[in-house]
Amino acid sequence: MNIALIAHDAKKELMVQFCIAYCGILSRHTLCATGTTGKLVSEATGLDIVRYMSGAQGGDQQITARIACDEIDLLLFFRDPMTAKSNEPNDLDMLRLCDTRNIPVATNIATAEVLIHGLERGDLDWRNVVNPRSR
């Protein structure tokens, strides 16, 4: 599966800790991330991560484009709901596109853990079920 990782500044350390905890599972998949998040996670875990620009420079839009082209299967987007972001409209567009394309999304640690355990069990493997996106 192709998994995208994005974390707002206040959530980057949480993303790093999450990826350390689930490194074994994540290592079996193709990962991409916005620039700083990808750098921090890669340095902490040794995971191979395709890095795009930082979110503020358009990395979130690069990932959104991959979602639009059906190149992302799962999005882990640790958002900071307490701080207004200048690129928040882009974030909402990305989430809306995930809803439209039926892409599983986690915006917090609790949902991310549910998805990662489902991924480990094979519950989210689109190759083994009829892909609703292909209808």
ZAVEX-167811 format. One record per residue: residue in three letters; residue number from 1; x, y, z of N, C-alpha, C in turn. Coordinates in Angstrom, 1 decimal. Each point is the difference from the previous one (the first is absolute). Example, Ala and Ser with C-alpha at 12.3 -4.5 7.8 and 13.67 -1.06 7.14 Angstrom:
2
+------+-----+--------+--------+--------+--------+--------+--------+--------+--------+--------+
! code ! pos !   n.xx !   n.yy !   n.zz !  ca.xx !  ca.yy !  ca.zz !   c.xx !   c.yy !   c.zz !
+------+-----+--------+--------+--------+--------+--------+--------+--------+--------+--------+
!  ALA !   1 !   13.2 !   -5.7 !    7.8 !   -0.9 !    1.2 !    0.0 !    0.9 !    1.2 !    0.0 !
!  SER !   2 !   -0.4 !    1.1 !   -0.7 !    0.9 !    1.1 !    0.0 !   -0.8 !    1.1 !    0.8 !
+------+-----+--------+--------+--------+--------+--------+--------+--------+--------+--------+
***
This chain:
135
+------+-----+--------+--------+--------+--------+--------+--------+--------+--------+--------+
! code ! pos !   n.xx !   n.yy !   n.zz !  ca.xx !  ca.yy !  ca.zz !   c.xx !   c.yy !   c.zz !
+------+-----+--------+--------+--------+--------+--------+--------+--------+--------+--------+
!  MET !   1 !    0.8 !   -1.2 !    0.0 !   -0.8 !    1.2 !    0.0 !    0.9 !    1.2 !    0.0 !
!  ASN !   2 !   -0.5 !    1.1 !   -0.6 !    0.6 !    1.3 !    0.0 !   -0.6 !    0.8 !    1.1 !
!  ILE !   3 !    0.9 !    0.4 !    1.0 !   -0.5 !    0.7 !    1.2 !    0.7 !    1.4 !    0.0 !
!  ALA !   4 !   -0.8 !    1.0 !    0.2 !    0.5 !    1.4 !    0.1 !   -0.1 !    0.4 !    1.5 !
!  LEU !   5 !    1.1 !    0.7 !    0.4 !    0.2 !    0.5 !    1.3 !    0.1 !    1.5 !    0.0 !
!  ILE !   6 !   -0.9 !    0.7 !    0.8 !    0.1 !    1.4 !    0.1 !   -0.3 !    0.3 !    1.5 !
!  ALA !   7 !    0.8 !    1.0 !    0.5 !   -0.3 !    0.4 !    1.4 !    0.3 !    1.5 !    0.1 !
!  HIS !   8 !   -1.0 !    0.7 !    0.6 !    0.2 !    1.4 !    0.4 !    1.2 !    0.1 !    1.0 !
!  ASP !   9 !    0.6 !    1.2 !    0.1 !    1.1 !    0.2 !    0.9 !   -0.2 !   -0.5 !    1.4 !
!  ALA !  10 !   -1.1 !    0.2 !    0.6 !   -0.3 !   -0.4 !    1.4 !   -0.2 !   -1.5 !    0.1 !
!  LYS !  11 !   -0.1 !   -0.7 !   -1.2 !   -0.3 !   -1.4 !    0.1 !    1.2 !   -0.8 !   -0.7 !
!  LYS !  12 !    1.1 !    0.6 !   -0.3 !    1.1 !   -0.7 !   -0.7 !    0.6 !   -1.0 !    0.9 !
!  GLU !  13 !    0.2 !    0.3 !    1.3 !    0.6 !   -0.9 !    0.9 !   -0.9 !   -1.2 !    0.3 !
!  LEU !  14 !   -1.3 !    0.2 !    0.0 !   -1.0 !   -1.1 !    0.1 !    0.1 !   -0.9 !   -1.2 !
!  MET !  15 !    0.1 !    0.6 !   -1.2 !    0.2 !   -0.9 !   -1.2 !    1.3 !   -0.8 !    0.1 !
!  VAL !  16 !    1.0 !    0.6 !    0.4 !    1.3 !   -0.7 !    0.2 !   -0.2 !   -1.2 !    0.9 !
!  GLN !  17 !   -0.6 !    0.3 !    1.2 !   -0.1 !   -1.1 !    1.0 !   -1.0 !   -1.1 !   -0.6 !
!  PHE !  18 !   -1.0 !    0.4 !   -0.7 !   -0.9 !   -1.0 !   -0.6 !    0.8 !   -0.9 !   -1.0 !
!  CYS !  19 !    0.8 !    0.7 !   -0.8 !    0.7 !   -0.8 !   -1.0 !    1.1 !   -0.9 !    0.6 !
!  ILE !  20 !    0.6 !    0.5 !    1.1 !    0.9 !   -0.9 !    0.7 !   -0.7 !   -1.2 !    0.5 !
!  ALA !  21 !   -1.2 !    0.2 !    0.6 !   -0.8 !   -1.1 !    0.6 !   -0.4 !   -1.0 !   -1.0 !
!  TYR !  22 !   -0.3 !    0.5 !   -1.2 !   -0.6 !   -0.9 !   -1.1 !    0.9 !   -0.1 !   -1.2 !
!  CYS !  23 !    1.3 !    0.1 !    0.3 !    1.0 !    0.0 !   -1.1 !    0.0 !   -1.4 !   -0.7 !
!  GLY !  24 !   -0.2 !   -1.1 !    0.7 !   -0.1 !   -1.3 !   -0.7 !   -1.1 !   -0.1 !   -1.0 !
!  ILE !  25 !   -1.1 !    0.5 !    0.3 !   -1.2 !    0.0 !   -0.9 !    0.3 !    1.0 !   -1.1 !
!  LEU !  26 !    0.4 !    1.2 !    0.3 !    0.2 !    1.0 !   -1.0 !    1.0 !   -0.4 !   -1.0 !
!  SER !  27 !    1.1 !   -0.7 !    0.4 !    1.1 !   -0.4 !   -0.9 !   -0.5 !   -0.9 !   -1.1 !
!  ARG !  28 !   -1.1 !   -0.6 !    0.1 !   -0.5 !   -0.9 !   -1.0 !   -0.8 !    0.7 !   -1.1 !
!  HIS !  29 !   -0.1 !    1.3 !    0.1 !   -0.8 !    0.8 !   -0.9 !    0.9 !    1.2 !   -0.6 !
!  THR !  30 !   -0.6 !    0.6 !   -1.0 !    0.7 !    1.1 !   -0.7 !   -0.5 !    1.3 !    0.7 !
!  LEU !  31 !    1.0 !    0.8 !    0.5 !   -0.4 !    1.2 !    0.8 !    0.4 !    1.3 !   -0.8 !
!  CYS !  32 !   -0.8 !    1.0 !    0.2 !    0.4 !    1.3 !   -0.5 !   -0.4 !    1.0 !    1.1 !
!  ALA !  33 !    0.5 !    1.2 !    0.0 !   -0.3 !    1.0 !    1.0 !    0.4 !    1.4 !   -0.4 !
!  THR !  34 !   -0.6 !    0.9 !    0.7 !    0.5 !    1.4 !   -0.3 !    1.4 !    0.1 !    0.6 !
!  GLY !  35 !    0.7 !    1.0 !   -0.5 !    1.5 !    0.1 !    0.3 !    0.5 !   -0.2 !    1.4 !
!  THR !  36 !   -0.4 !    0.9 !    0.9 !    0.5 !   -0.1 !    1.3 !   -0.5 !   -1.2 !    0.8 !
!  THR !  37 !   -1.2 !   -0.4 !   -0.2 !   -0.5 !   -1.2 !    0.7 !    0.7 !   -1.2 !   -0.5 !
!  GLY !  38 !    0.2 !   -0.1 !   -1.3 !    0.7 !   -1.1 !   -0.6 !    1.5 !   -0.1 !    0.5 !
!  LYS !  39 !    0.6 !    1.1 !    0.1 !    1.4 !    0.1 !    0.5 !    0.1 !   -0.5 !    1.4 !
!  LEU !  40 !   -0.9 !    0.5 !    0.9 !    0.0 !   -0.4 !    1.4 !   -0.3 !   -1.5 !    0.2 !
!  VAL !  41 !   -1.0 !   -0.5 !   -0.7 !   -0.3 !   -1.4 !    0.1 !    1.1 !   -0.9 !   -0.5 !
!  SER !  42 !    0.5 !    0.4 !   -1.2 !    1.1 !   -0.8 !   -0.6 !    1.2 !   -0.1 !    0.9 !
!  GLU !  43 !    0.4 !    1.2 !    0.6 !    1.1 !    0.0 !    0.9 !   -0.2 !   -0.8 !    1.2 !
!  ALA !  44 !   -1.2 !    0.0 !    0.6 !   -0.3 !   -0.7 !    1.2 !   -0.2 !   -1.5 !   -0.2 !
!  THR !  45 !   -0.4 !   -0.4 !   -1.2 !   -0.4 !   -1.4 !   -0.2 !    0.8 !   -0.7 !   -1.0 !
!  GLY !  46 !    0.7 !    0.7 !   -0.9 !    0.7 !   -0.7 !   -1.1 !   -0.9 !   -0.4 !   -1.1 !
!  LEU !  47 !   -1.3 !    0.4 !    0.0 !   -0.9 !   -0.4 !   -1.0 !    0.3 !    0.8 !   -1.3 !
!  ASP !  48 !   -0.2 !   -0.7 !   -1.1 !    0.2 !    0.6 !   -1.3 !   -1.3 !    0.8 !   -0.4 !
!  ILE !  49 !    0.2 !    1.3 !   -0.1 !   -1.2 !    0.9 !   -0.2 !    0.3 !    0.9 !   -1.1 !
!  VAL !  50 !   -1.0 !    0.1 !   -1.0 !    0.1 !    0.9 !   -1.1 !   -0.4 !    1.4 !    0.6 !
!  ARG !  51 !    0.8 !    1.0 !   -0.1 !   -0.3 !    1.3 !    0.7 !   -0.3 !    1.0 !   -1.1 !
!  TYR !  52 !   -1.1 !    0.7 !    0.3 !   -0.5 !    1.1 !   -0.9 !    0.4 !    1.3 !    0.7 !
!  MET !  53 !   -0.4 !    1.1 !   -0.5 !    0.3 !    1.3 !    0.6 !   -0.6 !    0.0 !    1.4 !
!  SER !  54 !    0.4 !    1.0 !    0.8 !   -0.7 !    0.2 !    1.3 !   -1.4 !    0.4 !   -0.3 !
!  GLY !  55 !   -0.9 !   -0.2 !    1.0 !   -1.4 !    0.3 !   -0.2 !   -0.2 !    1.5 !   -0.4 !
!  ALA !  56 !    0.7 !    0.9 !    0.6 !   -0.2 !    1.4 !   -0.3 !    0.5 !    0.4 !   -1.4 !
!  GLN !  57 !    0.9 !   -0.8 !   -0.6 !    0.5 !    0.2 !   -1.3 !   -0.8 !   -0.7 !   -1.1 !
!  GLY !  58 !   -1.0 !   -0.8 !    0.4 !   -0.8 !   -0.7 !   -1.0 !    0.0 !   -1.5 !    0.1 !
!  GLY !  59 !    0.7 !   -0.6 !    1.0 !    0.1 !   -1.4 !    0.1 !   -1.3 !   -0.7 !    0.3 !
!  ASP !  60 !   -0.9 !    0.7 !    0.7 !   -1.3 !   -0.5 !    0.2 !   -0.8 !   -0.1 !   -1.3 !
!  GLN !  61 !    0.2 !    1.0 !   -0.9 !   -0.6 !    0.0 !   -1.3 !    0.6 !   -1.1 !   -0.9 !
!  GLN !  62 !    1.3 !   -0.3 !    0.1 !    0.5 !   -1.1 !   -0.7 !   -0.6 !   -1.3 !    0.4 !
!  ILE !  63 !   -0.2 !   -0.2 !    1.3 !   -0.7 !   -1.2 !    0.4 !   -1.4 !   -0.1 !   -0.4 !
!  THR !  64 !   -0.7 !    1.2 !    0.0 !   -1.4 !    0.1 !   -0.4 !   -0.1 !   -0.5 !   -1.5 !
!  ALA !  65 !    1.0 !    0.5 !   -0.8 !    0.0 !   -0.4 !   -1.4 !    0.2 !   -1.6 !   -0.2 !
!  ARG !  66 !    0.8 !   -0.6 !    0.9 !    0.1 !   -1.4 !    0.0 !   -1.3 !   -0.7 !    0.4 !
!  ILE !  67 !   -0.7 !    0.6 !    0.9 !   -1.3 !   -0.6 !    0.4 !   -0.9 !    0.1 !   -1.1 !
!  ALA !  68 !   -0.1 !    1.1 !   -0.7 !   -0.8 !    0.2 !   -1.2 !    0.2 !   -1.0 !   -1.1 !
!  CYS !  69 !    1.3 !   -0.4 !   -0.1 !    0.4 !   -1.0 !   -1.0 !   -0.1 !   -1.4 !    0.4 !
!  ASP !  70 !   -0.6 !   -0.3 !    1.2 !   -0.1 !   -1.3 !    0.6 !    1.3 !   -0.7 !    0.3 !
!  GLU !  71 !    1.0 !    0.9 !    0.4 !    1.3 !   -0.5 !    0.3 !    0.3 !   -0.1 !    1.5 !
!  ILE !  72 !   -1.0 !    0.3 !    0.8 !    0.1 !   -0.1 !    1.5 !   -1.2 !   -0.8 !    0.5 !
!  ASP !  73 !    0.3 !   -1.0 !    0.8 !   -1.0 !   -0.9 !    0.5 !   -0.4 !    0.3 !    1.5 !
!  LEU !  74 !    0.9 !    0.7 !    0.7 !   -0.3 !    0.3 !    1.4 !    0.7 !    1.3 !    0.4 !
!  LEU !  75 !   -0.7 !    0.9 !    0.7 !    0.6 !    1.3 !    0.4 !    0.0 !    0.0 !    1.5 !
!  LEU !  76 !    1.2 !    0.3 !    0.6 !    0.2 !    0.3 !    1.4 !    0.3 !    1.4 !    0.1 !
!  PHE !  77 !   -0.9 !    0.8 !    0.4 !    0.1 !    1.5 !    0.1 !   -0.3 !    0.5 !    1.4 !
!  PHE !  78 !    1.1 !    0.1 !    0.8 !   -0.1 !    0.5 !    1.3 !   -0.2 !    1.5 !    0.0 !
!  ARG !  79 !   -1.2 !    0.4 !    0.3 !   -0.3 !    1.4 !   -0.1 !    0.0 !    0.7 !    1.4 !
!  ASP !  80 !    0.3 !    1.3 !    0.0 !   -0.1 !    0.8 !    1.2 !   -1.2 !    0.8 !   -0.1 !
!  PRO !  81 !   -1.1 !   -0.4 !    0.7 !   -1.3 !    0.7 !   -0.2 !    0.0 !    1.3 !    0.8 !
!  MET !  82 !    0.9 !    0.2 !    0.8 !    0.0 !    1.2 !    0.9 !    0.7 !    1.2 !   -0.6 !
!  THR !  83 !    0.8 !   -0.1 !   -1.1 !    0.7 !    1.1 !   -0.6 !   -0.4 !    0.2 !   -1.4 !
!  ALA !  84 !   -0.4 !    1.2 !   -0.3 !   -0.5 !    0.3 !   -1.4 !    1.2 !   -0.1 !   -0.9 !
!  LYS !  85 !   -0.2 !   -0.6 !   -1.2 !    1.1 !   -0.1 !   -1.0 !   -0.4 !    0.8 !   -1.3 !
!  SER !  86 !    1.0 !    0.6 !   -0.6 !   -0.2 !    0.8 !   -1.2 !   -0.4 !   -0.9 !   -1.1 !
!  ASN !  87 !    0.4 !   -1.3 !    0.0 !   -0.3 !   -0.9 !   -1.1 !   -1.2 !   -0.9 !    0.4 !
!  GLU !  88 !   -0.8 !    0.4 !    0.9 !   -1.1 !   -0.9 !    0.5 !   -1.0 !   -0.3 !   -1.1 !
!  PRO !  89 !   -0.3 !    1.0 !   -1.0 !   -0.9 !   -0.4 !   -1.1 !    0.6 !   -1.2 !   -0.8 !
!  ASN !  90 !    1.3 !   -0.1 !   -0.1 !    0.6 !   -1.1 !   -0.8 !   -0.2 !   -1.3 !    0.8 !
!  ASP !  91 !    0.1 !    0.1 !    1.3 !   -0.2 !   -1.2 !    0.9 !   -1.4 !   -0.5 !   -0.2 !
!  LEU !  92 !   -1.0 !    0.9 !    0.0 !   -1.4 !   -0.4 !   -0.1 !   -0.2 !   -0.6 !   -1.4 !
!  ASP !  93 !    0.6 !    0.6 !   -1.0 !   -0.1 !   -0.6 !   -1.4 !    0.5 !   -1.4 !    0.0 !
!  MET !  94 !    1.1 !   -0.2 !    0.7 !    0.6 !   -1.4 !    0.0 !   -0.9 !   -1.0 !    0.7 !
!  LEU !  95 !   -0.5 !    0.5 !    1.1 !   -1.0 !   -0.9 !    0.8 !   -1.2 !   -0.3 !   -0.8 !
!  ARG !  96 !   -0.5 !    1.0 !   -0.7 !   -1.2 !   -0.2 !   -0.8 !    0.3 !   -0.9 !   -1.2 !
!  LEU !  97 !    1.1 !    0.1 !   -0.6 !    0.4 !   -0.9 !   -1.0 !    0.2 !   -1.5 !    0.5 !
!  CYS !  98 !    0.5 !   -0.1 !    1.2 !    0.1 !   -1.4 !    0.6 !   -1.4 !   -0.5 !    0.2 !
!  ASP !  99 !   -0.9 !    0.8 !    0.4 !   -1.4 !   -0.5 !    0.2 !   -0.6 !   -0.4 !   -1.4 !
!  THR ! 100 !    0.2 !    0.8 !   -1.0 !   -0.5 !   -0.2 !   -1.3 !    0.6 !   -1.3 !   -0.6 !
!  ARG ! 101 !    1.3 !   -0.2 !    0.2 !    0.7 !   -1.2 !   -0.6 !    0.0 !   -1.2 !    0.9 !
!  ASN ! 102 !   -0.6 !    0.1 !    1.2 !   -0.2 !   -1.1 !    0.9 !    1.4 !   -0.4 !    0.5 !
!  ILE ! 103 !    0.8 !    0.9 !    0.4 !    1.4 !   -0.2 !    0.6 !   -0.1 !    0.0 !    1.5 !
!  PRO ! 104 !    0.4 !   -1.0 !    0.7 !    0.0 !    0.0 !    1.5 !    0.9 !    1.1 !    0.5 !
!  VAL ! 105 !   -0.5 !    0.8 !    0.9 !    0.8 !    1.1 !    0.6 !    0.0 !    0.0 !    1.5 !
!  ALA ! 106 !    1.1 !    0.2 !    0.6 !    0.1 !    0.2 !    1.4 !    0.5 !    1.4 !    0.3 !
!  THR ! 107 !   -0.7 !    0.8 !    0.8 !    0.5 !    1.4 !    0.3 !    0.4 !    0.1 !    1.5 !
!  ASN ! 108 !    0.0 !   -1.2 !    0.6 !    0.5 !    0.0 !    1.4 !    0.6 !   -1.4 !    0.4 !
!  ILE ! 109 !    0.6 !   -0.1 !    1.1 !    0.7 !   -1.2 !    0.3 !   -0.9 !   -1.2 !    0.3 !
!  ALA ! 110 !   -1.2 !    0.3 !    0.5 !   -0.9 !   -1.1 !    0.3 !   -0.5 !   -0.7 !   -1.3 !
!  THR ! 111 !   -0.3 !    0.8 !   -1.0 !   -0.5 !   -0.5 !   -1.3 !    1.2 !   -0.6 !   -0.7 !
!  ALA ! 112 !    1.2 !    0.5 !    0.1 !    1.1 !   -0.5 !   -0.7 !    0.3 !   -1.4 !    0.5 !
!  GLU ! 113 !   -0.1 !   -0.2 !    1.3 !    0.3 !   -1.3 !    0.6 !   -1.1 !   -1.1 !   -0.5 !
!  VAL ! 114 !   -1.2 !    0.4 !   -0.1 !   -1.1 !   -0.9 !   -0.5 !    0.4 !   -0.3 !   -1.5 !
!  LEU ! 115 !    0.4 !    0.9 !   -0.8 !    0.3 !   -0.2 !   -1.4 !    1.2 !   -0.9 !   -0.1 !
!  ILE ! 116 !    1.1 !    0.3 !    0.8 !    1.2 !   -0.8 !   -0.1 !   -0.2 !   -1.4 !    0.4 !
!  HIS ! 117 !   -0.9 !   -0.3 !    1.0 !   -0.3 !   -1.4 !    0.4 !   -0.8 !   -0.7 !   -1.1 !
!  GLY ! 118 !   -0.9 !    0.8 !   -0.6 !   -0.8 !   -0.6 !   -1.2 !    1.0 !   -0.3 !   -1.1 !
!  LEU ! 119 !    0.9 !    0.9 !   -0.3 !    1.0 !   -0.2 !   -1.0 !    0.8 !   -1.3 !    0.3 !
!  GLU ! 120 !    0.4 !   -0.2 !    1.2 !    0.8 !   -1.2 !    0.4 !   -0.8 !   -1.2 !   -0.2 !
!  ARG ! 121 !   -1.3 !    0.0 !    0.3 !   -0.9 !   -1.2 !   -0.2 !   -0.3 !   -0.2 !   -1.5 !
!  GLY ! 122 !    0.2 !    1.0 !   -0.8 !   -0.3 !   -0.2 !   -1.4 !   -1.4 !    0.6 !   -0.3 !
!  ASP ! 123 !   -0.7 !    0.6 !    0.9 !   -1.3 !    0.5 !   -0.2 !   -0.1 !    1.2 !   -1.0 !
!  LEU ! 124 !    1.2 !    0.7 !   -0.2 !    0.0 !    1.1 !   -0.8 !    0.7 !   -0.2 !   -1.3 !
!  ASP ! 125 !    0.3 !   -1.2 !   -0.3 !    0.7 !   -0.3 !   -1.2 !   -0.9 !   -0.1 !   -1.2 !
!  TRP ! 126 !    0.0 !    1.1 !   -0.8 !   -0.9 !    0.2 !   -1.1 !    0.2 !   -1.1 !   -1.1 !
!  ARG ! 127 !    1.2 !   -0.6 !    0.0 !    0.3 !   -1.0 !   -1.0 !   -0.8 !   -1.3 !    0.3 !
!  ASN ! 128 !   -0.4 !   -0.2 !    1.2 !   -0.7 !   -1.2 !    0.4 !   -1.5 !    0.1 !    0.1 !
!  VAL ! 129 !   -0.6 !    1.2 !   -0.3 !   -1.4 !    0.2 !    0.0 !   -0.4 !    0.7 !   -1.3 !
!  VAL ! 130 !   -1.3 !    0.1 !   -0.2 !   -0.4 !    0.8 !   -1.2 !    0.2 !    1.4 !    0.4 !
!  ASN ! 131 !    0.7 !    0.7 !   -0.8 !    0.3 !    1.4 !    0.2 !   -1.1 !    0.9 !   -0.3 !
!  PRO ! 132 !   -0.7 !    0.6 !    1.0 !   -1.1 !    0.9 !   -0.3 !    0.3 !    1.2 !   -0.9 !
!  ARG ! 133 !    1.3 !    0.4 !    0.0 !    0.5 !    1.1 !   -0.8 !   -0.1 !   -0.3 !   -1.5 !
!  SER ! 134 !    0.0 !   -1.3 !   -0.3 !    0.1 !   -0.4 !   -1.4 !   -1.4 !   -0.1 !   -0.7 !
!  ARG ! 135 !   -1.1 !    0.2 !    0.8 !   -1.3 !   -0.1 !   -0.5 !   -0.4 !    1.2 !   -0.7 !
+------+-----+--------+--------+--------+--------+--------+--------+--------+--------+--------+
***
